[in-house]
Amino acid sequence: MPPSSRRWAVLAVGVLAQTGACAFVYGIPFLVPTLRDTLGLSLAGVGVYVAAPTTGLLLTLIAWGAAADRFGERRVMGTGLLLTAAAVGAVATGPTAPAAVLTLLVVGGAAAASVFAANGRMIMGWFPRSERGLAMGIRQTAQPLGVAVAGLVLPGLATRVGPFAALIVPAAVCLLAAVLVGVVVRDPARPPQDAAHPVGTPYRSPVLWRVHAASALLVVPQFAIAAFGTEYLVRQQGWGVAAAGAFMAVVQIAGALGRIATGVWSDRARSRLRPMRQLAVGATLVLLVLALGDAVAPWLAVVALAVGGVVTVADNGLAFTAVAEIAGSAWSGKALGIQNTGQNVVSSLTPVVLGGLIGATGYAAGFALAAVAPLLAVGITPVRDETPPTW
């Protein structure tokens, strides 16, 4: 039976839902200056607000994934988006007491995790294997899109209406996405349980664990460039803040397009893990070139930043697609929850650890040390164990 044309509408709603969730979860940093001016917070104090949504996210990703496996993606995403809109809307219009705001931010992040856990599972079910790389690549553009929306809207709005009131924008996007999930989305057909995964849990084999580990290691080069690229251009290269920010914004857009191109590549190669390993090699090389450029040739470092901003994010959709395909339809929700959890933990730790290394040793040594992570991923990625999925 040919695939239904509804799959593209489902994908569009999925991208909107993920964009709204990301605009909230990863948008709080854009409110930091206004929060500090309004509430008189220290940098450490405002960090608690920044961390609150991601804390809720990490606590519930696996549980939402299990719920999607059991109850279906439409119900999980619709419920989670409504709860997110309610919690974030309450922050925007309700209490100002720090404890109440922080509690609502954690609850909002915990509810938004439903989209992170169920969205990929839904798209995997709607698209045939020959199109899954493309579909998941498009889905993975939602994170940079969400961050871009937050960056464009929240700072200016916060100066006019206040930092918390500005969150009405991601709340409204989540509410709209919840309505569209109810109207447009249908759960994809599921194969019989024995055909979906006849041997029970896929975690009896080390293959999934190796994919999780490799993709977590590949978060390090991504955040090495994303977290320190602007600062590096300003402090080490002497760029203006606006010029450095614009440069990194263009790199982010190119990276989003690179995720789509890599998805198409994996569809044509009929493999997720071979391209993923080749990108790990590329990430290793680009960090080493960046370190070399910082030491001897500033222009080379700028080129490496531009190339690295694309190469280091291109593997993300491949890892999610591989995890879902290996896990099978009966386990993909839980497996994607574990995948998201691991990546978010590493993304939280990388700026702290790498920032300390750079402060102690300098940028060249810091980037060179960061190259160890993708180099390890090259060996860990289980290319030889990749088999056709059961979906």
C-alpha positions as YAML, in Angstrom:
chain: A
units: angstrom
residues:
- id: 1
  name: MET
  ca: [0.00, 0.00, 0.00]
- id: 2
  name: PRO
  ca: [1.48, 3.43, -0.95]
- id: 3
  name: PRO
  ca: [2.12, 5.81, 1.96]
- id: 4
  name: SER
  ca: [-0.67, 8.25, 2.80]
- id: 5
  name: SER
  ca: [-0.32, 11.91, 1.86]
- id: 6
  name: ARG
  ca: [-1.46, 12.70, 5.44]
- id: 7
  name: ARG
  ca: [2.09, 11.96, 6.56]
- id: 8
  name: TRP
  ca: [3.25, 15.42, 5.43]
- id: 9
  name: ALA
  ca: [0.51, 17.16, 7.40]
- id: 10
  name: VAL
  ca: [1.43, 15.06, 10.44]
- id: 11
  name: LEU
  ca: [5.08, 16.02, 9.97]
- id: 12
  name: ALA
  ca: [4.19, 19.72, 9.72]
- id: 13
  name: VAL
  ca: [2.19, 19.58, 12.95]
- id: 14
  name: GLY
  ca: [5.00, 17.64, 14.60]
- id: 15
  name: VAL
  ca: [7.54, 20.31, 13.63]
- id: 16
  name: LEU
  ca: [5.25, 23.07, 14.95]
- id: 17
  name: ALA
  ca: [4.76, 21.21, 18.24]
- id: 18
  name: GLN
  ca: [8.51, 20.64, 18.65]
- id: 19
  name: THR
  ca: [9.25, 24.26, 17.75]
- id: 20
  name: GLY
  ca: [6.85, 25.54, 20.41]
- id: 21
  name: ALA
  ca: [8.25, 23.19, 23.05]
- id: 22
  name: CYS
  ca: [11.84, 24.17, 22.21]
- id: 23
  name: ALA
  ca: [11.00, 27.89, 22.20]
- id: 24
  name: PHE
  ca: [9.96, 27.49, 25.84]
- id: 25
  name: VAL
  ca: [12.50, 24.94, 27.13]
- id: 26
  name: TYR
  ca: [15.51, 26.57, 25.45]
- id: 27
  name: GLY
  ca: [14.17, 30.13, 25.34]
- id: 28
  name: ILE
  ca: [14.63, 31.14, 28.99]
- id: 29
  name: PRO
  ca: [18.31, 32.15, 28.45]
- id: 30
  name: PHE
  ca: [17.08, 34.97, 26.19]
- id: 31
  name: LEU
  ca: [15.27, 36.42, 29.21]
- id: 32
  name: VAL
  ca: [18.37, 36.50, 31.41]
- id: 33
  name: PRO
  ca: [19.23, 40.23, 31.00]
- id: 34
  name: THR
  ca: [15.65, 41.31, 31.73]
- id: 35
  name: LEU
  ca: [15.33, 38.88, 34.62]
- id: 36
  name: ARG
  ca: [18.51, 40.24, 36.19]
- id: 37
  name: ASP
  ca: [17.42, 43.85, 35.74]
- id: 38
  name: THR
  ca: [13.86, 43.22, 36.95]
- id: 39
  name: LEU
  ca: [14.53, 40.89, 39.88]
- id: 40
  name: GLY
  ca: [18.06, 41.97, 40.79]
- id: 41
  name: LEU
  ca: [19.38, 38.42, 40.45]
- id: 42
  name: SER
  ca: [22.98, 37.31, 40.33]
- id: 43
  name: LEU
  ca: [24.15, 35.25, 37.37]
- id: 44
  name: ALA
  ca: [23.99, 32.14, 39.57]
- id: 45
  name: GLY
  ca: [20.51, 33.06, 40.75]
- id: 46
  name: VAL
  ca: [19.14, 33.53, 37.25]
- id: 47
  name: GLY
  ca: [20.71, 30.21, 36.30]
- id: 48
  name: VAL
  ca: [18.12, 28.48, 38.48]
- id: 49
  name: TYR
  ca: [15.36, 29.85, 36.25]
- id: 50
  name: VAL
  ca: [17.24, 28.80, 33.10]
- id: 51
  name: ALA
  ca: [17.69, 25.27, 34.44]
- id: 52
  name: ALA
  ca: [14.10, 24.77, 35.64]
- id: 53
  name: PRO
  ca: [12.47, 23.71, 32.31]
- id: 54
  name: THR
  ca: [15.29, 21.34, 31.38]
- id: 55
  name: THR
  ca: [15.13, 19.81, 34.86]
- id: 56
  name: GLY
  ca: [11.46, 18.97, 34.33]
- id: 57
  name: LEU
  ca: [12.27, 17.67, 30.85]
- id: 58
  name: LEU
  ca: [14.95, 15.26, 32.09]
- id: 59
  name: LEU
  ca: [12.73, 13.91, 34.87]
- id: 60
  name: THR
  ca: [9.91, 12.78, 32.58]
- id: 61
  name: LEU
  ca: [11.28, 11.96, 29.10]
- id: 62
  name: ILE
  ca: [11.39, 8.20, 29.61]
- id: 63
  name: ALA
  ca: [7.97, 8.11, 31.29]
- id: 64
  name: TRP
  ca: [6.38, 10.01, 28.40]
- id: 65
  name: GLY
  ca: [8.06, 7.64, 25.96]
- id: 66
  name: ALA
  ca: [6.59, 4.65, 27.76]
- id: 67
  name: ALA
  ca: [3.18, 6.33, 27.69]
- id: 68
  name: ALA
  ca: [3.47, 6.85, 23.93]
- id: 69
  name: ASP
  ca: [4.28, 3.16, 23.47]
- id: 70
  name: ARG
  ca: [1.22, 2.20, 25.50]
- id: 71
  name: PHE
  ca: [-1.42, 4.83, 24.71]
- id: 72
  name: GLY
  ca: [-0.38, 6.30, 21.36]
- id: 73
  name: GLU
  ca: [1.38, 9.43, 20.19]
- id: 74
  name: ARG
  ca: [-1.68, 11.61, 19.55]
- id: 75
  name: ARG
  ca: [-3.01, 11.30, 23.09]
- id: 76
  name: VAL
  ca: [0.40, 11.83, 24.68]
- id: 77
  name: MET
  ca: [1.35, 14.86, 22.57]
- id: 78
  name: GLY
  ca: [-2.07, 16.49, 22.87]
- id: 79
  name: THR
  ca: [-2.16, 16.09, 26.64]
- id: 80
  name: GLY
  ca: [1.44, 17.23, 27.10]
- id: 81
  name: LEU
  ca: [1.03, 20.30, 24.90]
- id: 82
  name: LEU
  ca: [-2.11, 21.38, 26.77]
- id: 83
  name: LEU
  ca: [-0.33, 20.99, 30.10]
- id: 84
  name: THR
  ca: [2.67, 22.93, 28.78]
- id: 85
  name: ALA
  ca: [0.46, 25.76, 27.52]
- id: 86
  name: ALA
  ca: [-1.35, 25.87, 30.87]
- id: 87
  name: ALA
  ca: [1.82, 25.90, 32.98]
- id: 88
  name: VAL
  ca: [3.71, 28.43, 30.83]
- id: 89
  name: GLY
  ca: [0.59, 30.56, 30.41]
- id: 90
  name: ALA
  ca: [0.23, 30.61, 34.20]
- id: 91
  name: VAL
  ca: [3.82, 31.87, 34.51]
- id: 92
  name: ALA
  ca: [3.06, 34.60, 31.97]
- id: 93
  name: THR
  ca: [-0.16, 35.79, 33.60]
- id: 94
  name: GLY
  ca: [-0.09, 34.59, 37.18]
- id: 95
  name: PRO
  ca: [2.15, 34.44, 40.25]
- id: 96
  name: THR
  ca: [5.40, 36.33, 40.69]
- id: 97
  name: ALA
  ca: [6.63, 34.53, 43.82]
- id: 98
  name: PRO
  ca: [9.93, 32.80, 42.90]
- id: 99
  name: ALA
  ca: [8.89, 29.42, 44.29]
- id: 100
  name: ALA
  ca: [5.63, 29.41, 42.33]
- id: 101
  name: VAL
  ca: [7.31, 30.53, 39.10]
- id: 102
  name: LEU
  ca: [10.06, 27.94, 39.38]
- id: 103
  name: THR
  ca: [7.55, 25.20, 40.12]
- id: 104
  name: LEU
  ca: [5.51, 26.11, 37.06]
- id: 105
  name: LEU
  ca: [8.64, 26.23, 34.89]
- id: 106
  name: VAL
  ca: [9.59, 22.73, 36.02]
- id: 107
  name: VAL
  ca: [6.04, 21.49, 35.39]
- id: 108
  name: GLY
  ca: [6.08, 23.12, 31.94]
- id: 109
  name: GLY
  ca: [9.35, 21.41, 31.07]
- id: 110
  name: ALA
  ca: [8.05, 18.09, 32.35]
- id: 111
  name: ALA
  ca: [4.94, 18.42, 30.17]
- id: 112
  name: ALA
  ca: [6.93, 19.57, 27.12]
- id: 113
  name: ALA
  ca: [8.94, 16.35, 27.34]
- id: 114
  name: SER
  ca: [5.87, 14.60, 25.90]
- id: 115
  name: VAL
  ca: [6.62, 16.14, 22.51]
- id: 116
  name: PHE
  ca: [10.32, 15.21, 22.63]
- id: 117
  name: ALA
  ca: [9.44, 11.60, 23.45]
- id: 118
  name: ALA
  ca: [6.39, 10.98, 21.24]
- id: 119
  name: ASN
  ca: [6.98, 13.17, 18.19]
- id: 120
  name: GLY
  ca: [9.81, 11.13, 16.72]
- id: 121
  name: ARG
  ca: [7.90, 7.91, 17.32]
- id: 122
  name: MET
  ca: [4.90, 9.32, 15.48]
- id: 123
  name: ILE
  ca: [6.94, 10.40, 12.45]
- id: 124
  name: MET
  ca: [8.70, 7.04, 12.30]
- id: 125
  name: GLY
  ca: [5.34, 5.30, 12.13]
- id: 126
  name: TRP
  ca: [3.95, 7.51, 9.36]
- id: 127
  name: PHE
  ca: [6.93, 7.43, 6.99]
- id: 128
  name: PRO
  ca: [8.32, 4.44, 5.10]
- id: 129
  name: ARG
  ca: [11.96, 3.54, 5.63]
- id: 130
  name: SER
  ca: [12.95, 5.16, 2.33]
- id: 131
  name: GLU
  ca: [11.78, 8.58, 3.62]
- id: 132
  name: ARG
  ca: [12.49, 8.38, 7.34]
- id: 133
  name: GLY
  ca: [15.90, 10.05, 7.16]
- id: 134
  name: LEU
  ca: [14.40, 13.02, 5.35]
- id: 135
  name: ALA
  ca: [11.40, 13.18, 7.69]
- id: 136
  name: MET
  ca: [13.48, 13.00, 10.85]
- id: 137
  name: GLY
  ca: [15.95, 15.51, 9.44]
- id: 138
  name: ILE
  ca: [13.06, 17.95, 8.91]
- id: 139
  name: ARG
  ca: [11.77, 17.17, 12.40]
- id: 140
  name: GLN
  ca: [15.19, 17.90, 13.92]
- id: 141
  name: THR
  ca: [15.15, 21.42, 12.45]
- id: 142
  name: ALA
  ca: [12.50, 22.25, 15.05]
- id: 143
  name: GLN
  ca: [15.10, 22.80, 17.78]
- id: 144
  name: PRO
  ca: [17.06, 25.54, 15.96]
- id: 145
  name: LEU
  ca: [13.74, 26.97, 14.74]
- id: 146
  name: GLY
  ca: [12.42, 27.10, 18.31]
- id: 147
  name: VAL
  ca: [15.61, 28.76, 19.55]
- id: 148
  name: ALA
  ca: [15.45, 31.22, 16.65]
- id: 149
  name: VAL
  ca: [11.82, 32.11, 17.45]
- id: 150
  name: ALA
  ca: [12.73, 32.64, 21.10]
- id: 151
  name: GLY
  ca: [15.77, 34.73, 20.18]
- id: 152
  name: LEU
  ca: [13.82, 36.94, 17.80]
- id: 153
  name: VAL
  ca: [10.72, 37.47, 19.95]
- id: 154
  name: LEU
  ca: [11.40, 37.05, 23.66]
- id: 155
  name: PRO
  ca: [14.13, 39.66, 24.42]
- id: 156
  name: GLY
  ca: [12.32, 42.58, 22.82]
- id: 157
  name: LEU
  ca: [8.92, 41.57, 24.18]
- id: 158
  name: ALA
  ca: [10.39, 41.07, 27.66]
- id: 159
  name: THR
  ca: [11.62, 44.67, 27.76]
- id: 160
  name: ARG
  ca: [8.07, 45.90, 27.04]
- id: 161
  name: VAL
  ca: [5.86, 43.57, 29.09]
- id: 162
  name: GLY
  ca: [8.24, 41.89, 31.53]
- id: 163
  name: PRO
  ca: [10.28, 38.67, 31.37]
- id: 164
  name: PHE
  ca: [7.59, 36.25, 32.49]
- id: 165
  name: ALA
  ca: [4.77, 37.86, 30.49]
- id: 166
  name: ALA
  ca: [6.85, 37.35, 27.34]
- id: 167
  name: LEU
  ca: [6.40, 33.59, 27.76]
- id: 168
  name: ILE
  ca: [2.83, 33.96, 26.53]
- id: 169
  name: VAL
  ca: [4.27, 33.49, 23.02]
- id: 170
  name: PRO
  ca: [5.59, 29.91, 23.44]
- id: 171
  name: ALA
  ca: [2.47, 29.14, 25.51]
- id: 172
  name: ALA
  ca: [0.29, 30.23, 22.59]
- id: 173
  name: VAL
  ca: [2.33, 28.18, 20.10]
- id: 174
  name: CYS
  ca: [1.97, 25.09, 22.29]
- id: 175
  name: LEU
  ca: [-1.79, 25.67, 22.60]
- id: 176
  name: LEU
  ca: [-2.13, 26.02, 18.82]
- id: 177
  name: ALA
  ca: [-0.07, 22.86, 18.31]
- id: 178
  name: ALA
  ca: [-2.29, 20.97, 20.78]
- id: 179
  name: VAL
  ca: [-5.38, 21.94, 18.79]
- id: 180
  name: LEU
  ca: [-3.77, 20.88, 15.51]
- id: 181
  name: VAL
  ca: [-2.65, 17.57, 17.02]
- id: 182
  name: GLY
  ca: [-6.28, 16.88, 17.90]
- id: 183
  name: VAL
  ca: [-7.56, 17.88, 14.44]
- id: 184
  name: VAL
  ca: [-4.84, 16.63, 12.09]
- id: 185
  name: VAL
  ca: [-2.81, 13.89, 13.75]
- id: 186
  name: ARG
  ca: [-3.79, 10.25, 13.82]
- id: 187
  name: ASP
  ca: [-1.70, 7.52, 15.40]
- id: 188
  name: PRO
  ca: [0.13, 5.52, 12.75]
- id: 189
  name: ALA
  ca: [-0.83, 1.89, 12.20]
- id: 190
  name: ARG
  ca: [1.14, -0.49, 14.39]
- id: 191
  name: PRO
  ca: [2.37, -3.91, 13.34]
- id: 192
  name: PRO
  ca: [1.37, -6.91, 15.48]
- id: 193
  name: GLN
  ca: [3.30, -7.16, 18.71]
- id: 194
  name: ASP
  ca: [5.19, -10.31, 17.76]
- id: 195
  name: ALA
  ca: [6.23, -8.83, 14.43]
- id: 196
  name: ALA
  ca: [7.16, -5.51, 16.01]
- id: 197
  name: HIS
  ca: [9.59, -7.03, 18.48]
- id: 198
  name: PRO
  ca: [9.40, -10.79, 18.93]
- id: 199
  name: VAL
  ca: [12.28, -11.07, 21.40]
- id: 200
  name: GLY
  ca: [11.15, -8.47, 23.95]
- id: 201
  name: THR
  ca: [13.39, -5.64, 25.10]
- id: 202
  name: PRO
  ca: [15.98, -4.49, 22.55]
- id: 203
  name: TYR
  ca: [18.32, -3.56, 25.39]
- id: 204
  name: ARG
  ca: [19.46, -7.16, 25.84]
- id: 205
  name: SER
  ca: [21.85, -6.43, 22.98]
- id: 206
  name: PRO
  ca: [24.56, -3.75, 23.33]
- id: 207
  name: VAL
  ca: [23.68, -2.18, 19.97]
- id: 208
  name: LEU
  ca: [21.21, 0.41, 21.28]
- id: 209
  name: TRP
  ca: [23.44, 1.27, 24.21]
- id: 210
  name: ARG
  ca: [26.30, 1.92, 21.77]
- id: 211
  name: VAL
  ca: [24.12, 4.20, 19.62]
- id: 212
  name: HIS
  ca: [23.04, 6.12, 22.74]
- id: 213
  name: ALA
  ca: [26.66, 6.46, 23.86]
- id: 214
  name: ALA
  ca: [27.98, 7.52, 20.45]
- id: 215
  name: SER
  ca: [25.27, 10.14, 19.95]
- id: 216
  name: ALA
  ca: [25.84, 11.50, 23.48]
- id: 217
  name: LEU
  ca: [29.56, 11.86, 22.71]
- id: 218
  name: LEU
  ca: [28.67, 13.71, 19.50]
- id: 219
  name: VAL
  ca: [26.83, 16.33, 21.56]
- id: 220
  name: VAL
  ca: [30.22, 17.54, 22.84]
- id: 221
  name: PRO
  ca: [31.51, 19.02, 19.55]
- id: 222
  name: GLN
  ca: [28.07, 20.46, 18.82]
- id: 223
  name: PHE
  ca: [27.99, 22.42, 22.09]
- id: 224
  name: ALA
  ca: [31.70, 23.23, 21.95]
- id: 225
  name: ILE
  ca: [30.93, 25.34, 18.89]
- id: 226
  name: ALA
  ca: [27.41, 26.50, 19.80]
- id: 227
  name: ALA
  ca: [28.27, 27.52, 23.37]
- id: 228
  name: PHE
  ca: [31.65, 29.15, 22.73]
- id: 229
  name: GLY
  ca: [31.57, 30.23, 19.07]
- id: 230
  name: THR
  ca: [30.26, 33.74, 19.67]
- id: 231
  name: GLU
  ca: [32.49, 34.31, 22.70]
- id: 232
  name: TYR
  ca: [35.52, 33.04, 20.77]
- id: 233
  name: LEU
  ca: [34.93, 35.41, 17.85]
- id: 234
  name: VAL
  ca: [34.50, 38.39, 20.19]
- id: 235
  name: ARG
  ca: [37.31, 37.72, 22.67]
- id: 236
  name: GLN
  ca: [39.92, 36.00, 20.50]
- id: 237
  name: GLN
  ca: [39.21, 37.33, 17.03]
- id: 238
  name: GLY
  ca: [38.16, 40.86, 17.97]
- id: 239
  name: TRP
  ca: [34.76, 40.77, 16.27]
- id: 240
  name: GLY
  ca: [31.87, 42.97, 17.36]
- id: 241
  name: VAL
  ca: [29.10, 41.29, 19.33]
- id: 242
  name: ALA
  ca: [26.49, 41.94, 16.63]
- id: 243
  name: ALA
  ca: [28.72, 40.61, 13.85]
- id: 244
  name: ALA
  ca: [29.64, 37.50, 15.84]
- id: 245
  name: GLY
  ca: [26.00, 36.84, 16.69]
- id: 246
  name: ALA
  ca: [24.93, 37.24, 13.07]
- id: 247
  name: PHE
  ca: [27.70, 34.91, 11.90]
- id: 248
  name: MET
  ca: [26.68, 32.19, 14.36]
- id: 249
  name: ALA
  ca: [22.99, 32.65, 13.48]
- id: 250
  name: VAL
  ca: [23.76, 32.00, 9.80]
- id: 251
  name: VAL
  ca: [25.79, 28.95, 10.83]
- id: 252
  name: GLN
  ca: [22.80, 27.67, 12.84]
- id: 253
  name: ILE
  ca: [20.51, 28.02, 9.82]
- id: 254
  name: ALA
  ca: [23.03, 26.18, 7.66]
- id: 255
  name: GLY
  ca: [23.21, 23.47, 10.31]
- id: 256
  name: ALA
  ca: [19.43, 23.04, 10.23]
- id: 257
  name: LEU
  ca: [19.55, 22.59, 6.46]
- id: 258
  name: GLY
  ca: [22.44, 20.17, 6.92]
- id: 259
  name: ARG
  ca: [20.26, 17.93, 9.10]
- id: 260
  name: ILE
  ca: [17.78, 17.60, 6.24]
- id: 261
  name: ALA
  ca: [20.52, 16.88, 3.70]
- id: 262
  name: THR
  ca: [22.04, 14.24, 5.96]
- id: 263
  name: GLY
  ca: [18.65, 12.57, 6.33]
- id: 264
  name: VAL
  ca: [18.35, 12.31, 2.56]
- id: 265
  name: TRP
  ca: [21.90, 10.92, 2.44]
- id: 266
  name: SER
  ca: [20.98, 8.18, 4.93]
- id: 267
  name: ASP
  ca: [17.86, 7.27, 2.94]
- id: 268
  name: ARG
  ca: [19.88, 6.84, -0.23]
- id: 269
  name: ALA
  ca: [22.69, 4.99, 1.56]
- id: 270
  name: ARG
  ca: [20.08, 2.76, 3.29]
- id: 271
  name: SER
  ca: [22.02, 3.22, 6.50]
- id: 272
  name: ARG
  ca: [21.84, 5.59, 9.47]
- id: 273
  name: LEU
  ca: [25.00, 4.52, 11.25]
- id: 274
  name: ARG
  ca: [27.53, 4.66, 8.41]
- id: 275
  name: PRO
  ca: [26.83, 8.36, 7.75]
- id: 276
  name: MET
  ca: [26.76, 8.95, 11.51]
- id: 277
  name: ARG
  ca: [30.25, 7.47, 11.89]
- id: 278
  name: GLN
  ca: [31.58, 9.49, 8.95]
- id: 279
  name: LEU
  ca: [30.20, 12.66, 10.53]
- id: 280
  name: ALA
  ca: [31.95, 11.71, 13.78]
- id: 281
  name: VAL
  ca: [35.21, 11.61, 11.81]
- id: 282
  name: GLY
  ca: [34.36, 15.01, 10.36]
- id: 283
  name: ALA
  ca: [33.58, 16.47, 13.80]
- id: 284
  name: THR
  ca: [36.92, 15.22, 15.11]
- id: 285
  name: LEU
  ca: [38.82, 16.79, 12.24]
- id: 286
  name: VAL
  ca: [36.99, 20.11, 12.40]
- id: 287
  name: LEU
  ca: [37.71, 20.54, 16.12]
- id: 288
  name: LEU
  ca: [41.39, 19.77, 15.53]
- id: 289
  name: VAL
  ca: [41.50, 22.29, 12.68]
- id: 290
  name: LEU
  ca: [39.76, 24.82, 14.93]
- id: 291
  name: ALA
  ca: [42.41, 24.25, 17.60]
- id: 292
  name: LEU
  ca: [45.18, 24.59, 15.00]
- id: 293
  name: GLY
  ca: [43.64, 27.75, 13.60]
- id: 294
  name: ASP
  ca: [43.45, 29.33, 17.05]
- id: 295
  name: ALA
  ca: [47.12, 28.55, 17.58]
- id: 296
  name: VAL
  ca: [48.59, 29.62, 14.22]
- id: 297
  name: ALA
  ca: [46.03, 31.03, 11.74]
- id: 298
  name: PRO
  ca: [42.96, 32.98, 12.90]
- id: 299
  name: TRP
  ca: [41.28, 32.80, 9.48]
- id: 300
  name: LEU
  ca: [41.46, 29.01, 9.61]
- id: 301
  name: ALA
  ca: [39.66, 29.02, 12.96]
- id: 302
  name: VAL
  ca: [36.80, 31.09, 11.49]
- id: 303
  name: VAL
  ca: [36.46, 28.66, 8.57]
- id: 304
  name: ALA
  ca: [36.48, 25.73, 10.99]
- id: 305
  name: LEU
  ca: [33.72, 27.37, 13.05]
- id: 306
  name: ALA
  ca: [31.56, 27.79, 9.94]
- id: 307
  name: VAL
  ca: [32.09, 24.21, 8.75]
- id: 308
  name: GLY
  ca: [31.85, 22.80, 12.26]
- id: 309
  name: GLY
  ca: [28.51, 24.50, 12.87]
- id: 310
  name: VAL
  ca: [27.08, 22.32, 10.11]
- id: 311
  name: VAL
  ca: [29.04, 19.09, 10.55]
- id: 312
  name: THR
  ca: [28.62, 18.80, 14.32]
- id: 313
  name: VAL
  ca: [24.81, 19.00, 14.25]
- id: 314
  name: ALA
  ca: [24.17, 16.93, 11.12]
- id: 315
  name: ASP
  ca: [24.22, 13.57, 12.90]
- id: 316
  name: ASN
  ca: [21.38, 14.33, 15.30]
- id: 317
  name: GLY
  ca: [18.50, 13.13, 13.14]
- id: 318
  name: LEU
  ca: [20.44, 10.01, 12.13]
- id: 319
  name: ALA
  ca: [20.86, 8.93, 15.74]
- id: 320
  name: PHE
  ca: [17.15, 9.37, 16.53]
- id: 321
  name: THR
  ca: [16.13, 7.49, 13.39]
- id: 322
  name: ALA
  ca: [18.55, 4.66, 14.14]
- id: 323
  name: VAL
  ca: [17.35, 4.35, 17.74]
- id: 324
  name: ALA
  ca: [13.69, 4.13, 16.73]
- id: 325
  name: GLU
  ca: [14.37, 1.65, 13.93]
- id: 326
  name: ILE
  ca: [16.53, -0.61, 16.09]
- id: 327
  name: ALA
  ca: [14.10, -0.50, 19.03]
- id: 328
  name: GLY
  ca: [11.06, -1.37, 16.91]
- id: 329
  name: SER
  ca: [7.57, 0.05, 17.26]
- id: 330
  name: ALA
  ca: [6.90, -1.57, 20.64]
- id: 331
  name: TRP
  ca: [9.90, 0.09, 22.30]
- id: 332
  name: SER
  ca: [10.65, 3.20, 20.25]
- id: 333
  name: GLY
  ca: [8.96, 5.65, 22.64]
- id: 334
  name: LYS
  ca: [10.98, 4.50, 25.64]
- id: 335
  name: ALA
  ca: [14.16, 4.26, 23.56]
- id: 336
  name: LEU
  ca: [13.74, 7.80, 22.23]
- id: 337
  name: GLY
  ca: [13.10, 8.99, 25.79]
- id: 338
  name: ILE
  ca: [16.40, 7.45, 26.87]
- id: 339
  name: GLN
  ca: [18.11, 8.97, 23.83]
- id: 340
  name: ASN
  ca: [16.79, 12.44, 24.64]
- id: 341
  name: THR
  ca: [17.73, 12.10, 28.29]
- id: 342
  name: GLY
  ca: [21.33, 11.17, 27.56]
- id: 343
  name: GLN
  ca: [21.81, 13.95, 25.05]
- id: 344
  name: ASN
  ca: [20.30, 16.59, 27.33]
- id: 345
  name: VAL
  ca: [22.48, 15.53, 30.25]
- id: 346
  name: VAL
  ca: [25.63, 15.84, 28.11]
- id: 347
  name: SER
  ca: [24.47, 19.15, 26.62]
- id: 348
  name: SER
  ca: [24.04, 20.52, 30.15]
- id: 349
  name: LEU
  ca: [27.47, 19.36, 31.31]
- id: 350
  name: THR
  ca: [29.53, 20.22, 28.22]
- id: 351
  name: PRO
  ca: [29.56, 24.04, 28.56]
- id: 352
  name: VAL
  ca: [30.50, 23.77, 32.24]
- id: 353
  name: VAL
  ca: [33.30, 21.24, 31.81]
- id: 354
  name: LEU
  ca: [34.66, 22.62, 28.55]
- id: 355
  name: GLY
  ca: [34.43, 26.17, 29.87]
- id: 356
  name: GLY
  ca: [36.64, 25.14, 32.77]
- id: 357
  name: LEU
  ca: [39.13, 23.49, 30.42]
- id: 358
  name: ILE
  ca: [39.29, 26.52, 28.15]
- id: 359
  name: GLY
  ca: [39.71, 28.81, 31.14]
- id: 360
  name: ALA
  ca: [42.62, 26.71, 32.40]
- id: 361
  name: THR
  ca: [44.36, 25.82, 29.12]
- id: 362
  name: GLY
  ca: [43.12, 28.22, 26.41]
- id: 363
  name: TYR
  ca: [40.90, 27.74, 23.39]
- id: 364
  name: ALA
  ca: [43.36, 25.72, 21.29]
- id: 365
  name: ALA
  ca: [43.89, 23.07, 23.95]
- id: 366
  name: GLY
  ca: [40.21, 23.11, 24.92]
- id: 367
  name: PHE
  ca: [39.01, 22.45, 21.37]
- id: 368
  name: ALA
  ca: [41.68, 19.78, 20.88]
- id: 369
  name: LEU
  ca: [40.56, 17.99, 24.05]
- id: 370
  name: ALA
  ca: [36.92, 18.23, 22.93]
- id: 371
  name: ALA
  ca: [37.92, 16.33, 19.77]
- id: 372
  name: VAL
  ca: [38.44, 13.22, 21.91]
- id: 373
  name: ALA
  ca: [34.66, 12.79, 22.28]
- id: 374
  name: PRO
  ca: [33.80, 12.41, 18.56]
- id: 375
  name: LEU
  ca: [36.92, 10.30, 18.09]
- id: 376
  name: LEU
  ca: [35.57, 7.86, 20.69]
- id: 377
  name: ALA
  ca: [32.19, 7.96, 18.92]
- id: 378
  name: VAL
  ca: [33.86, 6.73, 15.72]
- id: 379
  name: GLY
  ca: [34.79, 3.48, 17.42]
- id: 380
  name: ILE
  ca: [31.60, 3.09, 19.45]
- id: 381
  name: THR
  ca: [29.08, 3.54, 16.59]
- id: 382
  name: PRO
  ca: [27.93, -0.04, 15.84]
- id: 383
  name: VAL
  ca: [27.93, 0.10, 12.03]
- id: 384
  name: ARG
  ca: [28.52, -3.63, 11.59]
- id: 385
  name: ASP
  ca: [25.53, -4.47, 13.76]
- id: 386
  name: GLU
  ca: [23.07, -2.32, 11.82]
- id: 387
  name: THR
  ca: [20.26, -4.48, 10.44]
- id: 388
  name: PRO
  ca: [17.07, -3.66, 8.53]
- id: 389
  name: PRO
  ca: [14.34, -2.49, 10.94]
- id: 390
  name: THR
  ca: [11.20, -4.49, 11.68]
- id: 391
  name: TRP
  ca: [8.88, -1.53, 11.03]
...
